Amino acid sequence: MKKISIIIPCLNEEEALPVYYQEMSAVMEQMSEVEFELLFVDDGSTDGTLNIMKEMNQKDGRCCFLSFSRNFGKEAAIYAGLKNAKGDFAAVMDVDLQDPPELLPEMYRVATEDGYECVAAKRSTRTGEPRIRSFLSEKFYQFINHISRVRLVSGARDYRLMSRKMVNAVLEMSEYNRFSKGIFEWVGFETKWLEYENVERAAGETKWSVRKLFWYSLEGITGFSVAPLSLASVMGMVFCGLSFLMILFIIVRTLVWGDPVSGWPSLVCIIFLVSGIQLFCTGIVGQYLSKTYLETKRRPVFILKESSREEKENSGCLKSCSQS
C-alpha cells in the first residue's frame, strides 16, 4: 500500500483546522487504497492551533504535528514538512481549503497511472480575490518569467503531489532563502497541471498582506535571476556615456557662448537624478549581498520546539521504564 504525506503549514489557524480535517477525512475514506499521513506544521502560532493539533493527534494516529520555536515563515514550514515526510508521495496543501482536498484523488491517479513525478494545481480564475492583488500577481509572473530561466506558471499554487524522487531533489536544495515555487520548477521533473476555479477561504483570515507578498516576490526574483544586477551595470554604463556627452556639450557651449550663470536648477535636477540611480543600483547589489550574507551564516531553516514523534518516543520510553 502506497503512503501519501500531506504537509499542511499553519499559522494561527485554530478556526480552519477542524473544517480542514473534516473535509480531508472524507477524501481519505474515498482513497481507501492509500495510507495517509497528515503532517501539520505549526509555524509559531500564538492561538490554540497547537492544542488542536495535539487533540487531533490523540484521536487520529494519522495526524502528526511539528511545532516551531517561533515563526519562521511558510517556506520553512514546507521544507520542514518535506524533510519529515515518510510517504512514497508528498503533497503540500493549505489548511484554509483554498487548495481543494477533493482534487487529491485525481492528482494521485495521474501520478500513478500516467507516470508523472509531479501533479500540481493552478487557478483558472481569481474570482473573489482583490483586484489589486490579482493585478500585481499577474505582473509578477510576467516579470519573473521575462528575467529568469525558471518558468513559473501564472496562477500556480504550492498545492502539488510529488513523488519521493522529486521530494529528495527538493530537499537537496537546503538554502536558507527559499522560494518554493521556483525550487519546484528548478529541480525539473515532468509536471502535469490541473486547473480549478478559485476557492475562497473556509475560515480565518489570510496572513498574506500586499507588503508580505511584495517581499516574497523579491525573494523569488533575487533567488532565481541575476538580471537586476545586469540592469544596474547597464544603467551605470548608460549614465557614464550621458555624462561624457554632457561634458563635451558644456565644453563646446563655454567656448562658443561663454559660461552663463543660468542653468543651475537643471544641474541640481541632474545631480538628484544620478544620485537616485546610484542609490537604486546600490540597493540592488545590497539585496544580493544580504542574501549571500545570510547563506554564509549557515543558520538552520527552522528550529523544532516539539513534535508528535518526539512525544510518542518519550511515551514509549516511559512505558518501557514502568514495565521494567
N, C-alpha and C positions, 0 to 999 in steps of 0.2 A: 504494500500500500504506500503510495506516494504521500509526502508530507508537504504542506504549504505553511510557511511562516508569514504572518501578516504583521507588518511593522506599522504601528499607529502612534505618531508623535502627538503629545498632549501638553497643552499649557492652559491651566485654569479652565478645564472642560468638564466640571462636575455635572453640568446640565446635559451635555451631549453624550456622555459615556453610557448611561442606561439606555438611551434611544439607539445608539450605535450597536450596543450588544444585542438588543432585541432584533434589530434588522439583520445583523450578522449571524445570529443563531439560526434564523430561517434559511439563510444561504448555506450554512454548514450542514443543516439537515438535508437540504437538497443535494449537496455534494457528498453523499454518504460514502462514496468510494475513496474519499481522500481524508487523510488525517490532518488536523489543523493545529496550529499554534498561534494564538493571538498575543503578540508581544507589544504591550503598551509601554511607551516611554514617557515618563513624567519629566518634563523639561523645567524643573524648578517651580512647580505650581505653588501658589500661595492660598488656594482654596481647598476644598475637600477632595480634589482629584485623586490624590494618592490613597486616601482612605477607601474610596470607591474601588480603586484598582485592587486593593488588598481584599476587600469583600468579594469581588468577582473571582479572585484567585482561589479563595476558600470554597466558593460554591462550584466553580468550574475549573478543573485542573488544566484545561486548555488555555486559560487566561494567565499569562505571565506578565511581570512588570519590571521595569528598570527605572530607578529614580536618581536624577542628577543631584549633585550637591548644591547647584544653583542653576540659573537659566543660562544655557549655552547656545540656544537657538535651534531652529528646526533642522538645519543641516547637520548639526552634531547629533540630534536625535535620530535622524535617518541613518547616519553612519553607525551609531551605537546599536540600533536595531539590526542592521545588516550583519554587524560583527557578531551578534549573539544569536542570530537566526540559525536554527538547526535543520530546517526543511530542505527538501530537494528543490523547491521553488520558494522564492520570497517575493512578497508584494508590499508596496508602500501605499498606505491609504490614510486619508484624513478622517478624523473622528466625527467631523460635523456633517457627514453624509453627502458632502458635495462631490465625493467620489462614490458613485452608487455601488454598493456591495453586490447588487443583482447582476452587475456586469462581470463579476468574477468567474462564474461558470463558463461563459463564452471565452474569456481570456484563457482559462485552463484548457479548454477544448482546442483552441487554436494553437497553443503552445505544444500540446502533446500530439495532436493529430497532424498538424501542418508543419511541425518541426521548427518553430520559431524559438529563438533564445530569449526573446523579449516581446511581450504584448503590452502596449501602452494605450492610454486613453487620452483623447483630446476633445475639447468642447467645440461643437459645431456652431453654437450660438453663445452669446453672452447676455442673454435675457436676465434682467434682474440686477445686473451689475451696474454701478455708477458709470455714466458715460465717460467722465474724465479718466477713470481708471482703465476702461476698455481702450480708449484712445491712446493713452500712454503705453499700455501693454503692447498694442499693435505696433506702435512706433519703435518700441524697444526691440521687438523681434526683427523688424525690418533693418534696424541699425546694426544689431549684433551679427546678423547673417551677412551683412554687407562688409563688415570689417574682420570677420573671423572665418576660419576654415571649418569650424564646427557649425553644422546647420541645425538650428533649433526650429521645431515645428510650432507655428503660431497656434495658440490655444492649448498647448500641451500641458498636462498636469504631471505631478510627481507620481500619480497613480499608475502603476505598471506591475506586471508579473514577470519576474526574471528567473532564469534557470540558475542552478548552482554555479555553473561555469561563469556566467556573467556576474553574479554576485561576488565571486572570488576576484574577478578582474577589477570590479569597482573598489573592493577592499584593498587592492594593491595601491590605489591612489589615496594614500593616508595623509594628504596635505591638510594643513590647518585651516586655510581659507578655502571653503568649499562652496561649490555651486553645482548642485546635484544634476540639474537639467543638462548642463554642459558636460559633466562627467559621464552621465549615461550615454550621451551621444559620442563622446571622445573614445570610449573603450570599444566602440563598434558593435558588432553583432547585429544580425538582421532583425528589424523591429516591425511588427505588424501594428498599425494604428486603428483603434476602434473609436468611432465618433459617437457622441451622445450630447443631448441638449443640456444646457447649463441648469444646475440644480442649486437652489438657494439653501442656505444654512438651516439645519434642522433645529438647532438650539444654540444658545450662547451668542457671543459676539466675535467678529473677526479680530485677529491680533495683528493683521497686516494693514497699517496705515499707508498713505501715499509716501510719507517720508521713509518708512522702513522699506517699502518697495523700491524707492529710488536708490537707497544704499545697497540693497540686494542686487539691483541691476548693475551697479558699479562693480560689485563683486564678480559678476559674470563677465563684464567687459574686460576688466583687468586680469581675470583669471584665464581667459581664452583668446586674447588678442593683444598684440603689441602695436596695433595701428595708432592708438593715441600718442605713443612715443614717436612714431614716424611723423605724425601730424605736427608735433612740437618741433621736430627737426626741420620740416618743410617750412613752417611758419617762421622759424629763425632765419632760414636762408632767404625767404621772400623779403623779410623786413631788412635784412642786411643789404640786399640788392636795391630796395627802395631808398634806403639811407644813402647808399653810394650815389644814386641818381640825384637825390636831393642835394647832396654836397656839390655835385657838378653844376646843378641848376643855380645854387646860391653863388658859386664862384663866378659863373658867367653873368648872372644878374648884377653882381657887385662891380664887375669890370665894366659893364655896359652902362648901367644906370646909377651906380653908386650904392651906398648902403643906407637906405632909409630906415628910420626908427620903426615905422609902422610894420605890423605883421607879428607882433609878439603874441596876440591871442591865438593865432593859428599854431605858433610854435609851442605854446603851452598845451594845446589840444593834442599835438603830435606826441609831446613828451608823455602825456597821460595815456595815450593810446598804446605807445610802445611799451610803457611800463606795465600796463594791464596785460598785454600779450606775454611779457616776460613772466609776470606772476602766474598767469594761466598755465604756461608751459612748465614752470617750476612746480605748480600744483600737480600736474600730470605725472611728472617724474617722482614727486613725493608720494603719490598713491602707490606706484610700483615699488618704490623703496620701502614703504611701510609694510607692504605685503612680504617682501623679501626679508625684512627685519623680523617679522612675526614667525616666518617659516624657519629661520635660522635658530630661533629660540627653542624649537622642537618641544613646545608645550603640548600636553595631551589635548585631543579634540574635545574630550569630555571627562568628567570625574563622577564615578558612581557613588552614591550615598548608601543605597541598599537595592536589593533585587529579590524577586521571588525565589530564585535559585539558591541564593545565599541563605534565605530563611529555611528552605527545605533541607539544605545541608546541615544547618545548625540544629534544626529539629531532629534530624536523623542522628546527629551526634548525641543529643540529649537522650534520645530513646535508647541508644546502644549503651550509654553510660548507666542509665537507670536499670537496664536489664542485667548489666554485669554486677 
